[in-house]
């Protein structure tokens, strides 16, 4: 059986994948486990040498990977960024992992008993399973996989069936590094394939929707394995009265519509102080109308098509619902079919209310609903409403003023005087609040350390106590 894959620029099914059977997944998992024993036995430095070699192999396959990603996503420049970022990430963890692992494996630690000391060992999970989404296919397949490899784990990845074209060129690059080829595999398949994967791994990392994330978490619980869930968001931006309205409009636009808004850290709600609302909305509307679609030339323009046509339908339904309930469109608002692809120009909405779907549900499209507020407390309350808590942003005249508001927001990553910085800055650990996720941070040192279990080696250098030391008489005395 094969599954057709749709080209987002043409609407045509011009590619196909062959989902693995449950038996084939089990075989692949067993093979990876076999290879992992030797991989884990290598020193972190030696593993890093092989990760550097893999980075070089990916660089050699750069053109093929960009071509595959562009065909899958309908955008070119960000596809190149994904490939180059993968290379940098491999080199980063190759460089950083040895010292970080050493730091967290202390030895000869004293205890309350003078003759007893401890060592700590970091033991990697043997096989990490990764289920990744379609919006940044390569980045989100490797953001968990690379640190897991650096930790000493083997990795089995099931990318989205919406954007699977990069699998084959990436596996071709991996095949050029024998030391890595037997401890990482990417498999083609759909939701059933991902579900089957969970039964054969020791740790699962999932990026995607809340609905599917709940299913993954439940399946992981039944399998009694840990799960790292990075889920959706409805990220708010608060623009204070002290902010420059034109600059704020620049930030709000980019943070909302980059990658056609198809990013979990996209700004999807904007709250602006009444004192600057009029100039802000005028600037935002003008800038939104000036955004260029990358049609018909993929190499020109600012935003591309919806990667998944179903998402275009969801966003259009949210817009139509909002307008039917009294919201006003200042820009955009209508999905266009161009060359078979689904495009939406940046859409600015005002007079929105909290009960509208576009204010409560994740949109995942280039839509900017704007609400005017009178007090900062009111803005914070509105920003903190809803089930999500992935990230947020505050724009103010100074960093100090913005941060004073930012720490009141229920979200894991707060951008000050910018937006969606969690997509650029990976060094800072953050948690996903609310329904936006569970598990340790994939950012910062935790991005690596979450793939280890801690083993305590407790050493007695004196004489072990005999049973008599615990007799009734000895304890009573």
Beta strands, then each sheet from edge to edge (+ up, - down):
strand 1: 3-6
strand 2: 13-17
strand 3: 109-110
strand 4: 116-124
strand 5: 127-131
strand 6: 154-158
strand 7: 184-187
strand 8: 203-207
strand 9: 226-230
strand 10: 235-239
strand 11: 267-273
strand 12: 328-331
strand 13: 336-338
strand 14: 341-343
strand 15: 347-350
strand 16: 367-373
strand 17: 388-389
strand 18: 391-395
strand 19: 413-416
strand 20: 433-434
strand 21: 437-438
strand 22: 452-460
sheet 1: 1+ 2-
sheet 2: 3+ 4- 22+
sheet 3: 7+ 6+ 5+ 8+ 9+ 21-
sheet 4: 12+ 15- 16- 11- 10- 18- 19-
sheet 5: 13+ 14-
sheet 6: 17+ 20-
end
